[in-house]
Amino acid sequence: MKKTFLLFAVLFVVAGLRAQTMDLSGLWRFQFDPMGFGMTPGSELYLSRLGGSIALPGSTDQAGLGVRNEASYVDRLSRRFEYCGMAWYQREVVIPSSWSGKDIVLTLERCHWATTVYVDGEQAGADERLSVPNRFSLTSLMTPGVHTLTICVDNRLKYPMDQWAHGTTEYTQTNWNGIVGRIELEARPAFNIKQMRIDPDVDNRKIHVRLHLGAGKEAAKGELALQVTGKDGKPVNSVTVPVELPAGGSEISHDVELGKNVRLWDEFDPALYRLTAVLKSELGADTCSSVFGMRKVEQGKHHIRINGHNVHLRGVLDCAVFPITGYPSTSTSDWARIMSAVKSYGMNHVRFHSWCPPRAAFEAADSLGLYLQVELPMWIKDVGRYPQRRDFFEKEMYAILDEYGNHPSFILYCNGNENEGDFAVLEDLVKKGQAYDNRRLYSASTARTHVASDQFYVSHVTDKGWITVYEGKPSTDWDRSKESDIDVPVIAHETGQRCMYPDFREIEKYTGVLEPRNFAVFRERLTRNGMLEQAHDFFRATGAHTVLQYKEVNEALMRTSNSGGFQLLGLSDFPGQGSAFVGILDAFWESKGLVTPEKYRESCGPVVILARLPKRIFSPSETLAARMDVYQFGPTDIRRGNIEWWLADEDGKRIESGRLSHGNIARGGVDSVGVVRVSLDKISQTGKYTLHASLGDVHNEWDIWVYPDNRPVALPENGEQFGAGSGASECRWATTWEQARKLLAQGERVLLVPDVKKVKGRKTHFASHFWNPIMFNWDPMIVGTLISNEHPAFRDFPTSYYADWQWWDILNNARAVDLTDMRTLTPVIQSVDTYEENRKLGIAFEAKVGTGSLFVLNLDIAKELEKRPASCQLLRSVMNYVTSSDFQPQTTLGAYELDALFDMTKDNKSENKGGAAVEQLLNR
């Protein structure tokens, strides 16, 4: 009964407190101050009545104010309006008489950037927060009556900052000017709770509460009531204690027992509680409440541990991409949608890359059970150079810890991204953070340098080698165990980064302050090159290829038993830094239709079956042997049972099946459960087959290819006839364009397989381009492969419309020629050029040339062809096609058009930028 009465009293006080809050959203007067004269004597805008108007919360971009931007940037989205400088916001407020003697605070949830506040022309305060709300005490200035509140927001860079840091960059959230989120005045008793910190003590099932109290004019006695309720509002426990309230303010602490049945917070059971504190004194009652979760974060040997259990972080990056507003959302519903999308794809972790989100993001993550890594807006190459900047970052760190420290989802803090310079400065920040707030783990910087105080390390590489996986391999029998074996949990930094072709249908979604003029430029270039009708096919083929690559990237690190996790870049697109279409979701965190969450979770979730395949291509005389592992980071141990497995063809017909028995599989690791062995001698049909495995409701699968005819391909001599007999049509084999030209002039059917070193073309690669071609201008400058899979040339080489794993050897040993000027020609195997250039690139194509028929296959067959079964099978299939009656090209070309593709005088080697690529990636 006592608990019920106290809860009623708490709720009554909370209701009273809400009545003491004044919402300032609405129409404000406004004026730009691009020259910054508004604070100079004689031009004081804070003494003037401003003439314009603007709606707040919001930005100048949203109001359509600023310089109209006519530029079409290809390296980012384009703002419709731009402004950088001081901007002034003003309105009247009426302070009620009931607020007399109260402590009055102005809260501006998020400003960008430096903010100065005036009341009736008198400066009340200034601040420069990027990560937390700005709060200003207006007690002495806001007496009952009418007052003019004027706020100057200056979005010029206060300190030298790198152009990429997501807290300030123009490339994602934009360098906006405005005030968003909560804009309110709050009146509270002089003895009020300014800050409440909650430290969960999981081992002893209690919380330690620390309250920082405001100051009254004289010392007083009071009473503090602490009430813990569950998410359903039911009371858990409450305590009431007398307190001494000194005039100068104070800090008090108290423990609240929660009992042995308290639920712990983690990704599987994100149990939340609310602590409400009521401070009563003769000056009135003040209330403060905060949500918290009972969780304990520890540094394990190789893993971060939550509540005593190993956690493997399956993470994504959030880089402050908000195409509609150009600034971070402060809406819990928006963040719940984003976080739900992340969780639906099997992820349990979000890294906020070089920025810190608003409170709503933490609330959504708390409710859904996601682990957050939060960072300062720091991505700089000269750490330690500017003392004032260093002080700003330190204050910002403390502010982040104070503002968001109670949120259970906030488990990791890092100073920022890929910093360089004086790492002693970064380590000093880490040590200060650890001493100030031990409720989470700390790291100096992602990538670059590992310092002694790191409690985890996010990097591409350790001193033992590369841990980040950018692309998979046909074999799945490898991992990053050796490279991950260091002294702290290591998390693979920015994995994946495989670029795909944009989906131009997304253009219509950009209805806000940012326009996708980069999309429009790319589409115009594609149109100019005569391939607009292929745009959606390019997107589908390259998108499917990226999904395939990410499955292998994720699984490689999940096979790594001592990996602390990975941070995929990305689940969603990144529209800046050159337009990086690397996500299976678009920039709005919405599906592109490439893969369902259910399918994606088969290879990325708490429990995943993993197969270690030595290769992907087999012959019927071989036995498929795959070691089966179980990635087990689920909520409980898995009891002994069986893994069901089967090998099926493309129609789902089972070739072979069986089961592997396993013992108990403990949570928090990767266990081997046995080897699947399948004799392939029952297979007589060339094609793709799929190994399936299921453990309860968990399923995964891996494609393999079986080529029954594994004999070496007999290669004719240059100009020699092949295919005669058995009803086949004769065809001539050519290895030089010179020879092919002569044969075509004689009306022959010709298969040209030239020396790729003497082809004017681009070397291809199985993996699509890294990140994006504008920022990283290196080989292969190709984002995927579009295959005319219904073409009869593939009758003996069944394939999808995109490059799957049987294309690995082929694409790594081929060259694509530029066919852009041949408008009527569509390649049979088409390399999809980068969207920056949009050239028509062909690995294989056919045409009628004079009275002859030509098929060109730009595949290197000189390099140990007998050891390359996929290349052999493709070549065999093409040779069968060109000697069949189906070989009747529909496009006509002149021999002169083909002359330019082949230069027999020298090797045409692509510039090898691979080494430079790695150096640039590491900023060396």
Residue pairs with C-beta under 8 A, 6 or more apart in sequence:
2 238
3 227
3 235
3 237
3 238
4 235
6 225
6 227
6 235
6 238
6 240
7 227
7 229
7 235
7 238
9 225
9 278
10 225
10 227
10 276
10 278
10 287
13 278
13 285
13 287
14 276
14 287
14 289
16 285
17 188
17 286
17 287
20 98
20 99
20 102
20 186
20 187
20 188
21 184
21 185
21 186
21 187
22 93
22 184
22 185
22 186
22 187
23 183
23 184
24 56
24 91
24 93
24 149
24 183
24 184
24 185
25 56
25 57
25 183
26 55
26 56
26 91
27 53
27 54
27 55
27 56
27 91
28 53
28 54
28 55
28 56
28 89
28 90
28 91
29 49
29 50
29 51
29 52
29 53
29 54
29 89
29 90
29 91
30 50
30 52
30 53
30 54
30 63
30 65
30 87
30 88
30 89
30 90
31 38
31 45
31 50
31 51
31 52
31 87
31 88
31 90
32 52
32 60
32 65
32 66
32 83
32 85
32 86
32 87
32 88
33 45
33 85
33 86
33 87
33 88
33 152
34 83
34 85
34 86
35 85
36 85
36 86
36 154
37 43
37 45
38 44
38 45
38 46
38 86
38 88
38 152
39 45
39 46
39 86
39 116
39 152
44 121
45 88
45 150
45 152
46 88
46 118
46 121
46 123
46 150
46 152
47 121
49 90
50 88
50 89
50 90
50 150
52 65
54 60
54 63
54 65
54 89
55 62
55 63
56 89
56 178
56 179
56 183
57 109
57 178
57 179
57 180
57 181
57 182
57 183
57 330
58 178
58 179
58 180
59 112
59 176
59 177
59 178
59 180
59 325
59 326
59 327
59 513
60 66
60 81
60 83
60 87
60 176
60 177
60 178
61 79
61 80
61 81
61 82
61 83
61 174
61 176
61 178
61 326
61 513
62 178
62 325
62 326
62 512
62 513
64 80
64 81
65 81
65 83
66 81
66 82
66 83
67 81
67 82
67 83
68 80
68 81
69 78
69 79
69 80
69 81
69 82
71 78
71 517
72 78
72 517
72 518
72 520
72 521
73 517
73 518
74 518
74 521
74 522
74 578
74 579
74 774
74 836
75 171
75 518
75 576
75 577
75 578
75 579
75 774
75 775
76 170
76 171
76 518
76 575
76 576
76 577
76 578
76 579
77 323
77 510
77 514
77 515
77 516
77 517
77 518
77 575
77 576
78 514
78 515
78 516
78 517
78 518
79 174
79 326
79 513
79 514
79 515
80 513
80 514
80 515
81 513
83 155
83 177
84 155
84 156
84 175
84 177
85 154
85 155
85 156
85 177
86 152
86 153
86 154
86 156
87 152
87 153
87 154
87 155
87 177
87 178
88 150
88 151
88 152
89 150
89 151
89 152
89 153
89 179
90 148
90 149
90 150
90 151
91 148
91 149
92 146
92 147
92 148
92 149
93 142
93 146
93 147
93 149
93 185
94 145
94 146
94 147
95 104
95 142
95 143
95 144
95 145
95 146
95 147
96 144
97 144
98 187
99 142
99 144
99 187
100 143
100 144
101 190
101 283
102 139
102 187
102 188
102 189
102 190
103 137
103 139
103 187
103 188
103 189
103 190
103 192
103 214
104 137
104 138
104 139
104 142
104 185
104 186
104 187
105 135
105 136
105 137
105 138
105 139
105 185
105 186
105 188
106 117
106 124
106 135
106 136
106 138
106 149
106 184
106 185
107 133
107 134
107 135
107 182
107 183
107 184
107 185
107 186
108 115
108 133
108 134
108 135
108 136
108 151
108 179
108 181
108 182
108 183
109 133
109 179
109 180
109 181
109 182
109 183
109 330
109 358
109 359
110 133
110 179
110 180
110 181
110 327
110 328
110 330
110 358
111 129
111 134
111 153
111 178
111 179
111 180
112 130
112 153
112 155
112 175
112 176
112 177
112 178
112 327
113 128
113 130
113 153
113 154
113 155
113 156
113 157
113 158
113 168
114 126
114 127
114 128
114 153
114 154
114 156
114 158
115 126
115 127
115 128
115 129
115 134
115 151
115 152
115 153
115 154
115 179
116 123
116 125
116 126
116 151
116 152
116 154
117 123
117 124
117 125
117 126
117 136
117 138
117 149
117 150
117 151
118 124
118 149
118 150
118 151
118 152
119 138
119 141
119 142
119 147
119 148
119 149
119 150
120 141
120 147
120 148
121 148
121 150
122 141
124 136
124 137
124 138
124 141
125 136
125 137
127 134
127 135
127 136
128 158
128 392
129 396
129 399
130 167
130 168
130 355
130 356
130 377
130 396
131 167
131 355
131 356
131 376
131 377
131 396
131 399
131 400
131 403
132 356
132 396
132 399
132 400
132 402
132 403
132 404
133 181
133 182
133 403
138 185
141 147
142 185
151 179
153 177
153 178
153 179
154 177
155 175
155 176
155 177
157 168
157 175
158 392
159 386
159 388
159 389
159 392
160 380
160 382
160 385
160 386
160 389
161 168
161 377
161 379
161 380
161 389
162 379
162 380
162 381
163 169
163 170
163 171
164 171
164 354
164 379
164 417
164 577
165 354
165 355
165 377
165 378
165 379
165 380
165 416
165 417
166 172
166 173
166 319
166 320
166 352
166 353
166 354
166 355
166 377
166 379
167 320
167 354
167 355
167 356
167 376
167 377
167 378
168 175
168 377
169 175
169 320
169 576
170 576
171 575
171 576
171 577
172 319
172 320
172 321
172 322
172 574
172 575
172 576
173 320
173 321
173 322
173 326
173 327
173 328
173 355
174 326
174 327
174 513
174 514
176 326
176 327
178 327
180 325
180 327
180 328
180 330
181 330
181 358
182 330
188 214
188 286
189 281
189 283
189 284
189 285
189 286
190 214
190 215
190 216
190 217
190 283
191 213
191 214
191 215
191 216
191 220
191 222
191 245
191 279
191 281
191 283
191 286
192 213
192 214
192 279
192 286
192 288
193 211
193 212
193 213
193 214
193 277
193 279
193 286
193 287
193 288
194 212
194 213
194 214
194 249
195 211
195 212
195 402
196 209
196 210
196 211
196 212
196 275
196 277
196 288
196 290
196 406
197 209
197 210
197 211
197 212
197 402
197 405
197 406
198 207
198 208
198 209
198 275
198 290
198 292
198 406
199 207
199 208
199 209
199 210
199 439
200 207
200 292
200 293
200 294
200 295
200 296
200 408
200 439
201 207
201 208
201 255
202 264
202 294
202 295
202 296
202 307
203 296
205 257
205 258
205 259
205 260
205 262
205 294
206 255
206 256
206 257
206 258
207 228
207 255
207 256
207 258
207 275
207 292
207 294
208 253
208 254
208 255
209 226
209 253
209 254
209 255
209 256
209 275
209 277
210 251
210 252
210 253
211 224
211 251
211 252
211 253
211 277
211 279
211 288
212 249
212 251
213 245
213 249
213 250
213 251
213 252
213 279
214 249
215 246
215 247
215 248
215 249
216 245
216 247
216 281
216 283
217 247
218 247
219 244
219 245
219 246
219 247
220 245
220 281
220 282
220 283
221 242
221 243
221 244
221 245
221 281
221 282
222 242
222 243
222 244
222 245
222 279
222 280
222 281
222 282
223 240
223 241
223 242
223 243
223 279
223 280
223 281
224 240
224 241
224 242
224 243
224 252
224 254
224 277
224 278
224 279
224 280
225 238
225 239
225 240
225 277
225 278
225 280
226 238
226 239
226 240
226 254
226 256
226 275
226 276
226 277
227 235
227 237
227 238
227 275
227 276
227 277
227 278
228 235
228 236
228 237
228 238
228 256
228 258
228 273
228 274
228 275
228 276
229 235
229 236
229 273
229 274
229 276
230 236
230 271
230 273
230 274
231 271
231 272
231 273
231 274
236 258
236 259
236 262
236 273
237 256
237 257
237 258
237 259
238 256
239 254
239 256
241 254
243 252
243 279
244 250
245 281
256 275
258 273
258 294
262 273
262 294
263 269
263 271
263 294
264 271
264 293
264 294
264 295
264 307
265 271
265 272
265 293
265 294
265 295
265 307
265 366
265 369
265 408
266 295
266 306
266 307
266 309
266 369
266 635
267 306
267 311
267 348
267 369
267 370
267 371
267 606
268 369
268 606
268 634
268 635
269 369
269 635
270 293
270 366
270 367
270 368
270 369
270 408
271 293
271 294
272 291
272 292
272 293
272 366
272 367
272 408
273 291
273 292
273 293
273 294
274 289
274 290
274 291
274 292
275 289
275 290
275 292
276 287
276 288
276 289
277 287
277 288
277 289
278 285
278 286
278 287
279 285
279 286
279 287
279 288
290 406
291 363
291 366
291 406
291 407
292 406
292 407
292 408
293 366
293 407
293 408
293 409
294 408
295 306
295 307
295 408
295 411
296 305
296 306
296 307
296 308
297 304
297 305
297 306
297 411
297 439
297 440
297 441
298 304
298 305
298 308
298 441
299 305
299 441
299 455
299 456
299 488
299 489
300 310
300 489
301 489
301 562
302 310
302 484
302 485
302 489
302 490
302 561
302 562
302 563
302 564
303 310
303 311
303 312
303 489
303 564
303 668
304 310
304 311
304 313
304 371
304 411
304 412
304 441
304 456
304 489
304 564
304 565
305 311
306 371
306 411
309 667
309 668
310 633
310 667
310 668
310 669
311 348
311 371
311 565
311 633
311 668
312 558
312 563
312 564
312 565
312 631
312 633
313 348
313 349
313 371
313 491
313 564
313 565
313 566
313 567
314 346
314 347
314 348
314 349
314 554
314 558
314 565
314 566
314 568
314 604
314 605
315 347
315 348
315 349
315 350
315 351
315 371
315 373
315 491
315 565
315 566
315 567
315 568
316 342
316 347
316 349
316 350
316 351
316 567
316 568
316 569
316 570
316 571
316 572
317 350
317 351
317 353
317 494
317 567
317 568
317 569
317 570
317 571
318 338
318 350
318 351
318 352
318 353
318 357
319 353
319 354
319 355
319 570
319 574
319 576
320 328
320 352
320 353
320 355
320 357
321 572
321 573
321 574
321 575
321 576
321 587
322 328
322 329
323 509
323 510
323 512
323 514
323 516
323 575
323 587
323 588
324 510
324 511
324 512
324 513
324 514
324 588
325 512
325 513
326 512
326 513
326 514
328 355
328 357
328 358
328 361
329 335
329 358
329 360
330 358
330 359
330 360
331 360
332 360
332 363
332 364
334 360
335 357
335 360
335 361
335 363
335 364
335 365
336 364
336 367
336 368
337 589
338 361
338 364
338 589
339 350
339 361
339 364
339 365
339 368
339 370
340 364
340 368
341 571
341 585
341 589
341 590
342 350
342 370
342 571
342 589
343 368
343 369
343 370
344 597
344 601
345 571
345 584
345 597
345 600
345 601
345 604
346 597
346 600
346 601
346 604
346 605
346 606
347 370
347 568
347 571
347 604
348 369
348 370
348 371
348 606
349 370
349 371
349 372
349 373
349 565
349 567
350 365
350 370
350 371
350 372
350 373
351 372
351 373
351 375
351 412
351 458
351 567
352 361
352 372
352 373
352 374
352 375
353 375
353 417
354 375
354 376
354 377
354 378
354 379
354 416
354 417
355 375
355 377
356 374
356 375
356 376
356 377
356 400
356 404
357 374
359 403
359 404
361 372
362 372
362 404
362 407
362 409
362 410
363 407
364 370
365 371
365 372
365 407
365 409
366 407
366 408
366 409
369 409
370 409
371 409
371 411
371 412
372 407
372 409
372 410
372 411
372 412
373 411
373 412
373 413
373 414
373 458
373 567
374 400
374 404
374 410
374 412
374 413
374 414
375 413
375 414
375 415
375 416
375 417
375 446
376 393
376 396
376 397
376 400
376 415
376 416
377 396
377 416
378 393
378 415
378 416
378 417
378 419
379 416
379 417
379 418
379 419
380 416
380 419
380 420
380 421
381 419
381 420
381 421
381 923
382 420
382 421
383 419
383 420
383 421
383 422
383 423
383 425
383 426
384 390
384 421
384 422
384 424
384 425
385 421
385 422
390 425
393 415
393 429
394 429
394 432
397 413
397 415
397 429
397 432
397 433
398 436
400 413
401 413
401 433
401 436
401 437
404 410
405 437
405 439
405 440
410 439
410 440
411 440
411 441
412 440
412 441
412 442
412 443
412 456
413 433
413 440
413 441
413 442
413 443
414 442
414 443
414 444
414 445
414 446
414 458
415 426
415 429
415 430
415 443
415 444
415 445
416 445
416 446
417 445
417 446
417 447
418 445
418 446
418 447
418 448
418 923
419 426
419 444
419 445
419 448
420 448
420 923
423 444
423 445
423 448
423 449
423 451
426 444
426 445
426 451
427 444
427 451
427 452
427 453
429 444
430 442
430 443
430 444
430 451
430 453
430 454
431 453
433 442
434 442
434 453
434 455
441 455
441 456
442 453
442 454
442 455
443 454
443 455
443 456
443 457
443 458
444 450
444 451
444 453
444 454
446 458
446 459
446 493
447 458
447 459
447 460
447 461
447 493
448 459
448 922
448 923
450 457
450 459
450 462
450 463
450 486
450 488
454 488
455 488
455 489
456 488
456 489
456 490
456 491
456 564
457 486
457 488
457 489
457 490
457 491
458 490
458 491
458 492
458 493
458 567
459 467
459 468
459 490
459 491
459 492
459 493
460 466
460 467
460 468
460 492
460 493
460 494
460 921
460 922
461 467
461 468
461 483
461 922
462 483
462 484
462 486
462 490
463 486
464 482
464 483
464 484
464 485
464 486
465 480
465 482
465 483
466 480
466 483
467 480
467 483
467 484
467 490
467 492
467 493
467 557
467 563
468 492
468 493
468 494
468 495
468 566
469 480
469 492
469 495
469 496
469 552
469 553
469 556
469 557
469 566
470 495
470 496
470 497
470 498
470 553
470 767
470 770
471 498
471 549
471 552
471 553
471 766
471 767
472 548
472 549
472 551
472 552
472 553
472 555
472 556
473 552
473 808
474 615
474 616
474 617
474 805
474 808
475 613
475 614
475 615
475 616
476 552
476 555
476 556
476 559
476 610
476 611
476 612
476 613
476 702
477 612
477 613
477 614
477 627
478 556
478 559
479 556
479 557
479 559
479 560
479 561
479 563
480 492
480 556
480 557
480 560
480 563
481 560
481 561
481 562
481 563
484 490
484 560
484 562
484 563
484 564
485 562
489 564
489 565
490 563
490 564
491 563
491 564
491 565
491 566
491 567
492 557
492 563
492 565
492 566
492 567
493 567
494 567
494 568
494 569
495 553
495 554
495 557
495 566
495 567
495 568
495 569
496 549
496 550
496 553
496 568
496 569
496 570
496 582
497 569
497 570
497 580
497 582
497 770
497 771
498 545
498 546
498 549
498 550
498 582
498 767
498 768
498 769
498 770
499 542
499 546
499 580
499 581
499 582
499 768
499 769
499 770
499 771
499 772
499 773
499 783
499 834
500 539
500 542
500 543
500 545
500 546
500 581
500 582
500 768
500 783
500 784
501 535
501 538
501 539
501 541
501 542
501 543
501 581
501 783
501 784
501 832
501 835
502 519
502 522
502 539
502 579
502 581
502 835
503 536
503 539
503 543
503 586
503 592
504 519
504 522
504 523
504 535
504 536
504 539
505 536
506 516
506 519
506 586
506 587
507 516
507 519
507 520
507 523
509 586
509 588
510 516
516 575
518 575
518 579
522 579
522 835
522 836
522 838
523 532
523 535
525 835
525 836
525 837
525 838
526 532
526 534
526 535
526 835
526 838
528 838
529 820
529 838
529 839
529 840
530 820
530 823
530 840
531 538
531 838
531 840
534 786
534 826
537 786
537 801
538 783
538 784
538 786
538 832
539 592
540 594
540 801
540 802
541 784
541 785
541 786
541 787
541 801
541 802
541 803
541 832
542 768
542 783
542 784
542 786
542 802
542 832
543 584
543 592
543 594
544 594
544 800
544 801
544 802
545 768
545 784
545 785
545 802
545 803
546 582
546 584
546 594
546 768
546 784
547 584
547 594
547 595
547 600
548 802
548 804
548 805
549 767
549 768
550 568
550 584
551 603
551 604
553 566
553 568
554 566
554 568
554 603
554 604
555 603
555 608
555 610
557 563
557 565
557 566
558 603
558 604
558 608
558 610
558 631
558 670
559 610
559 612
559 629
559 631
559 670
560 670
561 669
561 670
569 582
570 580
570 582
570 583
571 583
571 584
571 585
572 583
572 585
572 586
572 587
572 588
572 589
573 580
573 581
573 582
573 583
573 585
573 586
573 587
574 580
574 582
574 583
574 587
575 587
577 771
577 772
577 775
578 771
578 772
578 773
578 774
578 775
578 776
579 772
579 774
579 835
580 771
580 772
580 775
581 772
581 835
582 771
582 772
583 592
584 591
584 592
584 594
584 595
584 600
585 591
585 592
586 592
602 608
602 698
602 699
602 700
602 701
603 700
605 698
606 633
606 634
606 635
607 630
607 631
607 632
607 633
607 634
607 638
607 695
607 698
608 630
608 631
608 698
608 700
609 628
609 629
609 630
609 631
609 643
609 693
609 694
609 695
609 698
609 699
609 700
610 628
610 629
610 630
610 631
610 670
610 700
611 626
611 627
611 628
611 629
611 676
611 691
611 693
611 700
611 702
612 626
612 627
612 628
612 629
613 624
613 626
613 691
613 702
613 704
614 625
614 626
616 703
616 704
616 705
616 805
616 806
616 808
617 704
617 705
617 706
617 707
617 806
617 869
617 870
618 624
618 680
618 704
618 705
618 706
618 707
619 680
619 706
619 707
619 708
619 710
619 869
620 680
620 681
620 682
620 683
620 684
620 706
620 708
621 680
621 681
621 710
622 680
623 677
623 678
623 679
623 680
624 647
624 676
624 677
624 678
624 680
624 691
624 704
625 675
625 676
625 677
625 678
626 675
626 676
626 691
626 702
627 672
627 674
627 675
628 643
628 645
628 660
628 672
628 673
628 674
628 675
628 676
628 693
629 670
629 671
629 672
629 673
630 638
630 643
630 662
630 665
630 670
630 671
630 673
630 695
631 670
632 638
632 665
632 666
632 667
632 668
632 669
632 670
632 671
633 667
633 668
633 669
634 667
635 667
636 667
637 664
637 665
637 666
637 667
638 662
638 664
638 665
638 667
638 695
639 664
640 661
640 662
640 663
640 664
641 661
641 662
641 695
641 696
642 659
642 660
642 661
642 662
643 659
643 660
643 662
643 673
643 674
643 693
643 694
643 695
644 657
644 658
644 659
644 693
644 694
644 695
645 657
645 658
645 659
645 660
645 676
645 691
645 692
645 693
645 694
646 654
646 655
646 656
646 657
646 658
646 691
646 692
647 654
647 655
647 656
647 657
647 678
647 689
647 690
647 691
647 692
648 654
648 655
648 689
648 690
648 692
649 655
649 685
649 687
649 688
649 689
649 690
650 687
650 688
650 689
650 690
650 798
655 678
655 682
655 683
655 689
656 678
656 679
656 682
658 676
660 673
660 674
660 675
660 676
661 674
662 671
662 673
662 674
665 671
665 673
676 691
676 693
678 691
680 706
683 689
683 706
683 708
684 708
685 706
685 708
686 706
686 707
686 708
686 709
686 796
686 797
686 798
686 873
687 705
687 706
687 798
688 703
688 704
688 705
688 798
688 804
688 806
689 703
689 704
689 705
689 706
690 701
690 702
690 703
690 704
691 701
691 702
691 703
691 704
692 699
692 700
692 701
693 699
693 700
693 701
703 804
703 805
705 805
705 806
705 870
707 869
707 870
707 872
707 873
709 873
709 876
710 869
710 872
712 865
712 866
712 872
713 865
713 872
713 875
713 876
713 879
714 722
715 733
715 861
715 865
716 722
716 733
717 733
718 733
718 734
718 735
718 736
718 739
719 732
719 733
719 734
719 739
719 743
720 732
720 733
721 730
721 731
721 732
721 733
722 730
722 731
722 732
722 733
722 879
722 883
723 729
723 730
723 731
723 879
723 882
723 883
724 730
728 883
728 884
729 749
729 883
729 884
729 885
729 887
730 749
730 883
731 748
731 749
731 750
731 751
731 879
731 882
731 883
731 887
732 740
732 743
732 748
732 749
732 750
732 751
733 750
733 751
733 753
734 740
734 743
734 750
734 751
734 752
734 753
734 754
735 752
735 753
735 754
735 755
736 754
736 755
736 758
736 902
736 904
737 752
737 754
737 898
737 899
737 901
737 902
737 904
738 904
740 750
740 752
740 854
741 895
741 898
741 899
743 750
743 852
744 750
744 849
744 850
744 851
744 852
744 853
744 854
744 895
745 850
745 851
745 852
745 895
746 852
747 850
747 851
747 852
748 852
748 853
749 852
749 853
749 882
749 883
749 887
750 852
750 853
750 854
750 855
751 855
751 857
751 878
751 879
751 882
752 854
752 855
752 856
752 857
753 856
753 857
753 858
753 859
753 861
753 875
754 856
754 858
754 902
755 862
756 763
756 813
756 814
756 815
756 858
756 859
756 860
757 907
757 908
757 909
758 902
758 903
758 904
758 906
758 907
758 908
759 815
759 817
759 858
759 901
759 902
759 903
759 908
760 817
760 818
760 900
760 901
760 902
760 903
760 908
761 815
761 816
761 817
761 818
761 841
761 858
761 901
761 908
762 780
762 781
762 782
762 815
762 816
762 817
762 818
762 831
762 841
762 910
763 779
763 780
763 814
763 815
763 909
763 910
764 780
764 782
764 785
764 811
764 812
764 814
764 815
764 816
764 831
764 843
765 779
765 780
765 782
765 811
765 812
766 803
766 807
766 808
766 811
766 812
767 780
768 780
768 782
768 783
768 784
769 776
769 780
769 781
769 782
769 783
769 834
770 776
770 778
770 917
772 834
773 781
773 783
773 834
773 835
773 836
773 837
774 836
776 917
776 920
777 913
778 913
778 914
778 916
778 917
778 920
779 910
779 911
779 912
779 913
779 914
779 917
781 833
781 834
781 837
782 816
782 831
782 832
782 833
782 834
782 841
783 832
783 833
783 834
783 835
784 802
784 803
784 831
784 832
785 802
785 803
785 807
785 811
785 829
785 830
785 831
785 832
785 843
786 801
786 802
786 830
786 832
787 794
787 799
787 800
787 801
787 802
787 803
787 828
787 829
787 830
788 794
788 801
788 826
788 827
788 828
788 829
788 830
789 798
789 799
789 800
789 801
791 828
792 881
792 884
792 886
792 887
793 828
793 844
793 846
793 855
793 877
793 878
793 881
793 882
794 877
795 877
795 880
795 881
796 873
796 876
796 877
796 880
797 873
797 874
797 876
797 877
797 878
799 806
799 807
803 811
806 870
807 870
808 870
809 868
809 870
809 871
810 859
810 870
810 871
810 874
811 843
813 859
813 860
813 863
813 868
813 871
814 843
814 858
814 859
814 860
815 843
815 858
815 860
816 830
816 831
816 841
816 842
816 843
816 858
817 841
817 842
817 856
817 858
817 901
818 839
818 840
818 841
818 901
819 825
819 827
819 840
819 841
819 842
819 845
820 839
820 840
821 897
822 840
822 847
822 891
822 893
822 897
824 891
824 892
825 840
825 842
825 845
825 847
825 891
825 893
826 845
826 891
827 840
827 841
827 842
827 843
827 844
827 845
828 842
828 844
828 845
828 846
829 842
829 843
829 844
829 845
830 840
830 841
830 842
830 843
831 841
831 842
831 843
832 841
833 839
833 840
833 841
842 856
842 858
843 857
843 858
843 859
844 855
844 856
844 857
844 858
844 859
844 878
845 855
845 856
846 853
846 854
846 855
846 856
846 887
846 889
846 891
847 853
847 854
847 889
847 891
847 892
847 893
848 854
848 889
848 890
848 891
848 892
848 893
849 892
849 893
849 894
849 895
849 898
850 894
850 895
853 882
853 887
853 888
853 889
854 889
854 893
854 898
855 878
855 881
855 882
855 887
855 889
857 874
857 875
857 878
859 871
859 874
859 875
861 871
861 875
865 871
865 872
865 875
866 872
881 887
